[in-house]
Amino acid sequence: MRTDRAGILLVDDMEDNLTALEAVLASLNEPLVRARSGEEALKALLRQPIALVLLDIRMPGMDGFETAAHIKRLDQTRDVPIIFLTGADDDSGYAFRGYATGAADYLTKPFDPWVLRAKVSVFLDLYRKGREVERLRTEIQDLRRRMGDAP
């Protein structure tokens, strides 16, 4: 198992939407983590490494904007990218509000499966590259310590 694997968190209160997202993203061969609410999403983010959140805006209780605000406030999760997903008929101000809340991207439903898969692939690649940079940084620090050059 690769050590750079992290889940893709799928957050939607509708079972059909979660199933559709899983069908579109299954070919990426990455762990898909489901959450049916904002509260479940926050718990999932704190339990395991998550590379990306696909977040529905309209949910009962804590909506997507509130969930994103909580994600961006926590030190452990503030750097996790969020792609908002919402119905095409939703308010046009949603996109602005989504980006203002810290979203990396915004897609309307129904979405093109190829576009979604391509966007998710880019974020997975960025996640892997970030982990590799962190691994190399640690390796260099360890090497400097062993050589007596530690800052």
LOBAVO-702079 format. One record per residue: residue number from 1; residue in three letters; x, y, z of N, C-alpha, C in turn. Coordinates in steps of 0.02 Angstrom, whole numbers, plus 50000, padded with zeros to 5 digits. Each point is the difference from the previous one (the first is absolute). Example, Ala and Ser with C-alpha at 12.3 -4.5 7.8 and 13.67 -1.06 7.14 Angstrom:
 num residu    nx    ny    nz   cax   cay   caz    cx    cy    cz
   1    ALA 50660 49716 50390 49955 50059 50000 50045 50060 50000
   2    SER 49982 50053 49964 50042 50059 50003 49961 50055 50037
***
This chain:
 num residu    nx    ny    nz   cax   cay   caz    cx    cy    cz
   1    MET 50042 49940 50000 49958 50060 50000 50044 50062 50000
   2    ARG 49982 50048 49957 50038 50063 49997 49990 50039 50064
   3    THR 50053 50036 50020 49994 50040 50061 49971 50069 49985
   4    ASP 49993 50017 49936 49974 50067 49983 49925 49999 49989
   5    ARG 49967 49945 50018 49928 49995 49990 49963 50040 50053
   6    ALA 49951 50035 49977 49955 50036 50046 49931 49998 49969
   7    GLY 49951 50003 50042 49932 49995 49976 49975 50061 49963
   8    ILE 49949 49987 49961 49961 50054 49969 49934 50000 50040
   9    LEU 49987 50054 50034 49940 50004 50042 49941 50025 49959
  10    LEU 49948 49959 49996 49940 50016 49963 49946 50019 50050
  11    VAL 49976 50062 49998 49952 50024 50049 49936 50020 49966
  12    ASP 49947 49963 50013 49935 50014 49970 49947 49965 50043
  13    ASP 49944 50031 50010 49947 49968 50040 49957 49953 49958
  14    MET 50009 49999 49935 49960 49957 49955 50040 49938 49980
  15    GLU 49974 49942 50016 50032 49936 49984 50016 49994 49925
  16    ASP 49952 50019 49957 50010 49994 49928 50061 50041 49976
  17    ASN 50008 50059 50030 50057 50042 49981 50066 49969 50021
  18    LEU 50002 49971 50060 50061 49966 50023 50017 49941 49955
  19    THR 49949 49962 49982 50010 49942 49956 50026 50023 49932
  20    ALA 49973 50054 49973 50023 50026 49935 50072 50023 50004
  21    LEU 50018 50034 50054 50070 50023 50008 50047 49940 50005
  22    GLU 49980 49949 50037 50042 49940 50006 50009 49967 49932
  23    ALA 49947 49997 49960 50005 49969 49934 50048 50038 49955
  24    VAL 49997 50066 50003 50044 50042 49958 50073 49995 50022
  25    LEU 50011 49995 50065 50069 50004 50027 50032 49932 50013
  26    ALA 49963 49946 49995 50026 49933 50015 50063 49984 49960
  27    SER 50003 50022 49938 50056 49983 49956 50066 50032 50023
  28    LEU 49997 50048 50046 50061 50032 50025 50037 49956 50050
  29    ASN 49966 49948 50024 50029 49952 50047 50028 50033 50063
  30    GLU 49962 50047 50026 50017 50033 50063 49942 49988 50049
  31    PRO 50015 50001 50065 49946 49989 50048 49947 50055 49996
  32    LEU 49937 49980 49996 49944 50046 49998 49965 49996 50068
  33    VAL 49995 50057 50034 49972 50003 50067 49934 50038 49995
  34    ARG 49947 49971 50026 49933 50031 49997 49985 50038 50065
  35    ALA 49965 50055 49992 49971 50035 50057 49932 50027 49978
  36    ARG 49950 49990 50043 49932 50020 49983 49981 50068 50030
  37    SER 50048 50033 50035 49987 50065 50031 50066 50036 50011
  38    GLY 49994 50064 50015 50060 50039 50016 50035 49973 50062
  39    GLU 49960 49980 50049 50029 49974 50062 50040 49936 49986
  40    GLU 49971 49954 49960 50035 49939 49982 50064 50016 49961
  41    ALA 49997 50049 49958 50059 50020 49960 50057 50022 50045
  42    LEU 49984 50042 50050 50052 50025 50045 50032 49942 50039
  43    LYS 49959 49952 50022 50027 49942 50036 50046 49960 49955
  44    ALA 49979 49989 49938 50041 49961 49952 50067 50034 49987
  45    LEU 49999 50066 49994 50062 50037 49987 50050 49993 50058
  46    LEU 49975 49993 50060 50044 49995 50058 50023 49928 50012
  47    ARG 49966 49951 49970 50016 49929 50010 50053 49973 49953
  48    GLN 50006 50028 49940 50044 49971 49950 50025 50053 49951
  49    PRO 50054 49985 49964 50025 50049 49950 49949 50007 49943
  50    ILE 49984 50061 49984 49954 50015 49945 50036 50047 49952
  51    ALA 50000 49982 49937 50034 50040 49949 49955 50055 49972
  52    LEU 49934 49988 50001 49953 50045 49967 49930 49988 50027
  53    VAL 49961 50054 50004 49930 49995 50021 49956 50021 49942
  54    LEU 49952 49958 49982 49947 50018 49953 49939 50013 50043
  55    LEU 49977 50062 50002 49952 50022 50050 49937 50030 49969
  56    ASP 49943 49968 50014 49936 50026 49978 49985 50063 50041
  57    ILE 49969 50049 49969 49985 50062 50035 49935 49993 50040
  58    ARG 49949 49974 49968 49934 49998 50033 49991 49934 50038
  59    MET 50005 50004 50066 49989 49943 50044 49962 50025 50061
  60    PRO 49960 49957 50030 49966 50021 50061 50050 50007 50057
  61    GLY 49982 50040 50049 50046 50012 50055 50057 50045 49977
  62    MET 50061 49977 50009 50058 50039 49979 50007 49995 49924
  63    ASP 49991 50056 49965 50006 49997 49927 50073 49999 49978
  64    GLY 50011 49996 49935 50068 49995 49974 50044 50060 50017
  65    PHE 49970 50060 50000 50040 50059 50016 50024 49998 50072
  66    GLU 49955 49982 50046 50018 49995 50071 50053 49945 50010
  67    THR 49990 49944 49966 50048 49945 50005 50069 50023 49976
  68    ALA 50002 50034 49943 50063 50024 49973 50034 50050 50048
  69    ALA 49960 50043 50030 50028 50048 50048 50033 49964 50058
  70    HIS 49968 49947 50025 50030 49961 50055 50064 49966 49977
  71    ILE 49999 49972 49939 50059 49966 49973 50059 50049 49996
  72    LYS 49987 50060 49976 50053 50049 49990 50024 50030 50066
  73    ARG 49960 49995 50054 50021 50026 50065 50047 49954 50038
  74    LEU 49996 49935 49987 50040 49952 50037 50071 49994 49971
  75    ASP 50050 50002 50043 50069 49994 49977 50012 49936 49961
  76    GLN 49971 49944 50023 50012 49935 49968 49969 49995 49930
  77    THR 49950 50041 49986 49962 49992 49938 49999 50062 49955
  78    ARG 50028 50054 50022 49993 50063 49962 50029 49997 49930
  79    ASP 50049 49956 49988 50030 49996 49933 49968 49948 49955
  80    VAL 49950 49965 50024 49966 49950 49958 49956 50037 49949
  81    PRO 50012 49989 49936 49959 50035 49949 49928 49975 50000
  82    ILE 49955 50047 49984 49928 49985 49997 49974 50017 49931
  83    ILE 49964 49953 49970 49963 50014 49939 49926 49999 50020
  84    PHE 49967 50057 49992 49928 50003 50014 49961 49971 49942
  85    LEU 49947 49963 50016 49954 49973 49950 49930 50026 50017
  86    THR 49965 50025 49950 49932 50025 50012 49958 49994 49938
  87    GLY 49934 50002 50010 49954 49996 49944 50007 50060 49954
  88    ALA 49990 49989 49935 50008 50053 49950 49950 50057 50011
  89    ASP 49943 49985 50031 49949 50052 50009 50011 50040 50064
  90    ASP 50053 49988 50036 50012 50036 50062 50022 50072 49985
  91    ASP 49995 50041 50050 50016 50071 49998 50070 50011 49971
  92    SER 50006 50047 49954 50065 50014 49969 50049 50029 50051
  93    GLY 49977 50027 50055 50044 50024 50053 50035 49944 50037
  94    TYR 49977 49938 49990 50031 49944 50034 50074 49993 49980
  95    ALA 50015 50009 49936 50069 49992 49978 50045 50050 50036
  96    PHE 49979 50063 50002 50040 50050 50034 50008 49982 50074
  97    ARG 49945 49982 50032 50003 49982 50070 50045 49939 50011
  98    GLY 49997 49952 49954 50042 49940 50005 50074 50018 49998
  99    TYR 50019 50040 49951 50070 50020 49995 50021 50043 50061
 100    ALA 49955 50042 50023 50015 50042 50058 50010 49958 50062
 101    THR 49968 49942 50003 50006 49955 50057 50064 49959 49997
 102    GLY 50034 50002 49943 50064 49965 49994 49999 49941 49952
 103    ALA 49948 49995 49959 49997 49945 49952 50055 50007 49948
 104    ALA 50026 49942 49979 50049 49998 49946 49965 49999 49933
 105    ASP 49938 49975 49998 49962 49997 49938 49926 49994 50015
 106    TYR 49960 50004 49948 49927 50002 50007 49970 49969 49938
 107    LEU 49960 49948 50008 49968 49966 49943 49925 49996 50011
 108    THR 49963 50007 49946 49927 49993 50005 49980 49930 49977
 109    LYS 49946 49975 50031 49971 49936 49982 49946 50013 49948
 110    PRO 49991 49957 49952 50041 49941 49989 50068 50020 49972
 111    PHE 50052 49968 50023 50068 50016 49978 50023 49950 49948
 112    ASP 50048 50020 49960 50030 49956 49951 50048 49953 50037
 113    PRO 49989 49935 49998 50043 49953 50037 50073 50006 49981
 114    TRP 50016 50014 49937 50069 50006 49978 50033 50061 50032
 115    VAL 49962 50055 50003 50026 50062 50030 50013 49989 50074
 116    LEU 49951 49970 50035 50009 49988 50071 50061 49955 50013
 117    ARG 50005 49946 49963 50056 49953 50009 50067 50036 49987
 118    ALA 50002 50042 49948 50062 50036 49983 50019 50048 50057
 119    LYS 49951 50037 50026 50014 50047 50055 50023 49963 50062
 120    VAL 49967 49946 50017 50019 49961 50059 50071 49972 49991
 121    SER 50016 49977 49939 50067 49974 49987 50054 50052 50011
 122    VAL 49986 50061 49981 50048 50055 50011 50013 50010 50075
 123    PHE 49946 50001 50039 50008 50010 50072 50035 49941 50033
 124    LEU 49987 49939 49976 50035 49941 50027 50075 50005 49984
 125    ASP 50016 50022 49940 50070 50008 49981 50034 50052 50044
 126    LEU 49966 50056 50012 50028 50051 50044 50011 49974 50071
 127    TYR 49953 49960 50024 50006 49970 50066 50063 49956 50003
 128    ARG 50007 49957 49950 50058 49955 49999 50066 50039 49997
 129    LYS 50001 50052 49959 50061 50040 49994 50015 50036 50066
 130    GLY 49949 50023 50033 50009 50032 50066 50029 49952 50051
 131    ARG 49975 49938 50000 50026 49950 50046 50072 49983 49984
 132    GLU 50017 49997 49936 50068 49985 49979 50048 50057 50021
 133    VAL 49979 50061 49993 50041 50057 50021 50011 49996 50076
 134    GLU 49948 49985 50037 50006 49994 50073 50048 49943 50019
 135    ARG 49995 49944 49965 50044 49943 50013 50073 50019 49987
 136    LEU 50012 50034 49944 50068 50021 49983 50027 50051 50050
 137    ARG 49957 50046 50022 50021 50050 50049 50022 49966 50065
 138    THR 49961 49951 50022 50017 49963 50061 50065 49961 49990
 139    GLU 50008 49970 49942 50061 49962 49986 50061 50045 50001
 140    ILE 49995 50059 49972 50055 50048 49999 50016 50022 50071
 141    GLN 49948 50015 50041 50012 50019 50069 50035 49945 50039
 142    ASP 49979 49938 49990 50031 49943 50034 50073 49994 49979
 143    LEU 50013 50007 49936 50068 49996 49975 50044 50055 50029
 144    ARG 49974 50060 50004 50038 50056 50030 50015 49987 50073
 145    ARG 49950 49974 50036 50011 49984 50071 50056 49948 50008
 146    ARG 49998 49949 49959 50053 49948 50005 50068 50027 49982
 147    MET 50002 50050 49956 50064 50028 49979 50022 50057 50047
 148    GLY 49958 50020 50047 50017 50052 50047 49987 50070 49974
 149    ASP 49962 50006 49945 49985 50065 49971 49930 50025 50016
 150    ALA 49968 49969 50047 49930 50019 50013 49995 50073 50020
 151    PRO 49951 50036 49972 49992 50071 50018 49976 50009 50070
***
